[in-house]
Amino acid sequence: MTAMRNDTTHNRWGPPGQFIGRLGKLMLTLSEGGEEALVPLLDENAELHFKGSEAATLQSADNYQIADLAAYLLNRYRGLHWELHTDGAQRAEAIAVLRAKLQ
């Protein structure tokens, strides 16, 4: 999904595990194509960009990536539990578990 990948302010999508922003909510309302659009983003290592104090602080401390946001939205899309991990290795492991569920 080019929109998320090229966005310069990911507040519109929402910080993973914190809240779902306007574009994230729109993504979750799609009855078709939402999952197919998010799955390729599980490989995106580019950092998310947030503006504002709380979201930007979380980002600078935890270095969330596009893959983390895609995993969060995929879990919400499927109605699955998603645990917020501050450690990048734990997030990568959670994404691997999600990939296995998608197969």
Backbone torsions as a table, in degrees:
resi	resn	phi	psi	omega
1	MET	NA	110.2	-176.0
2	THR	-64.2	-34.8	-176.9
3	ALA	-59.3	-47.0	-179.7
4	MET	-70.5	-42.0	-177.4
5	ARG	-61.6	-39.5	-175.2
6	ASN	-96.0	-1.8	-178.1
7	ASP	-66.8	140.1	178.8
8	THR	-101.1	-5.7	177.2
9	THR	-138.1	96.0	-175.1
10	HIS	-79.3	1.9	173.3
11	ASN	-55.3	-32.8	-179.0
12	ARG	-61.7	-25.9	179.8
13	TRP	-93.2	-33.8	-178.6
14	GLY	104.6	140.3	176.5
15	PRO	-69.6	136.0	-176.9
16	PRO	-52.9	127.8	176.1
17	GLY	79.9	-5.5	-177.0
18	GLN	-99.3	-59.5	176.3
19	PHE	-160.1	165.5	178.7
20	ILE	-105.7	122.0	179.5
21	GLY	-78.1	-179.9	-176.6
22	ARG	-54.3	-49.0	-178.8
23	LEU	-71.8	-33.1	175.0
24	GLY	-63.1	-42.5	177.6
25	LYS	-63.3	-41.9	178.2
26	LEU	-61.1	-42.7	178.9
27	MET	-59.6	-41.0	-177.2
28	LEU	-72.8	-15.6	178.8
29	THR	-85.4	-10.3	-179.6
30	LEU	-65.3	126.0	178.0
31	SER	-81.4	-22.7	178.5
32	GLU	-139.1	143.1	172.8
33	GLY	89.7	-12.7	-178.2
34	GLY	-63.8	-49.9	-179.3
35	GLU	-64.2	-43.0	-179.9
36	GLU	-62.3	-31.8	179.0
37	ALA	-75.7	-32.4	-175.7
38	LEU	-84.4	-33.6	-175.0
39	VAL	-54.5	-46.6	179.8
40	PRO	-62.0	-22.8	-179.1
41	LEU	-75.7	-9.5	176.5
42	LEU	-65.2	-13.8	178.3
43	ASP	-99.3	-0.2	-175.6
44	GLU	-85.4	116.8	-178.3
45	ASN	-96.5	2.1	179.8
46	ALA	-64.6	141.6	-179.8
47	GLU	-71.9	149.2	173.5
48	LEU	-78.3	154.8	179.5
49	HIS	-122.4	120.5	179.7
50	PHE	-122.0	148.8	175.7
51	LYS	-116.8	150.0	-178.2
52	GLY	103.0	163.7	-170.0
53	SER	-71.1	-56.1	-172.9
54	GLU	-67.4	-51.5	-178.4
55	ALA	-63.7	-41.5	180.0
56	ALA	-66.2	-37.1	177.8
57	THR	-65.0	-45.0	177.4
58	LEU	-59.1	-44.2	-178.6
59	GLN	-63.4	-44.8	-177.3
60	SER	-67.4	-29.5	179.9
61	ALA	-80.3	-37.2	-170.7
62	ASP	-112.1	-8.7	176.9
63	ASN	50.9	54.5	178.0
64	TYR	-64.5	146.7	-178.2
65	GLN	-117.9	168.1	176.7
66	ILE	-53.7	-41.2	-179.7
67	ALA	-58.3	-37.9	179.7
68	ASP	-66.1	-42.6	178.8
69	LEU	-66.6	-42.3	178.1
70	ALA	-62.2	-42.4	179.1
71	ALA	-64.0	-43.3	178.0
72	TYR	-59.3	-48.4	-179.0
73	LEU	-67.8	-37.3	176.8
74	LEU	-62.0	-43.7	178.3
75	ASN	-62.5	-42.9	178.1
76	ARG	-65.8	-39.9	179.2
77	TYR	-58.7	-39.0	-178.4
78	ARG	-90.9	-2.6	-179.3
79	GLY	74.2	25.6	-179.4
80	LEU	-96.2	154.9	176.0
81	HIS	-70.9	141.1	176.5
82	TRP	-133.0	122.1	-179.3
83	GLU	-97.8	132.5	178.9
84	LEU	-77.8	116.4	176.7
85	HIS	-107.6	133.2	177.2
86	THR	-87.0	-17.8	179.8
87	ASP	-88.7	127.8	-178.2
88	GLY	-59.9	-37.2	179.7
89	ALA	-66.4	-38.6	177.3
90	GLN	-66.7	-38.2	177.6
91	ARG	-65.0	-41.7	178.5
92	ALA	-61.7	-39.2	178.0
93	GLU	-65.8	-41.4	178.2
94	ALA	-63.2	-36.8	177.8
95	ILE	-67.2	-38.5	177.3
96	ALA	-63.3	-40.4	177.4
97	VAL	-64.0	-42.6	178.2
98	LEU	-61.0	-44.3	178.5
99	ARG	-56.9	-42.0	-180.0
100	ALA	-63.5	-36.7	178.0
101	LYS	-68.9	-28.1	-177.6
102	LEU	-79.4	-16.1	-176.5
103	GLN	-79.6	NA	NA
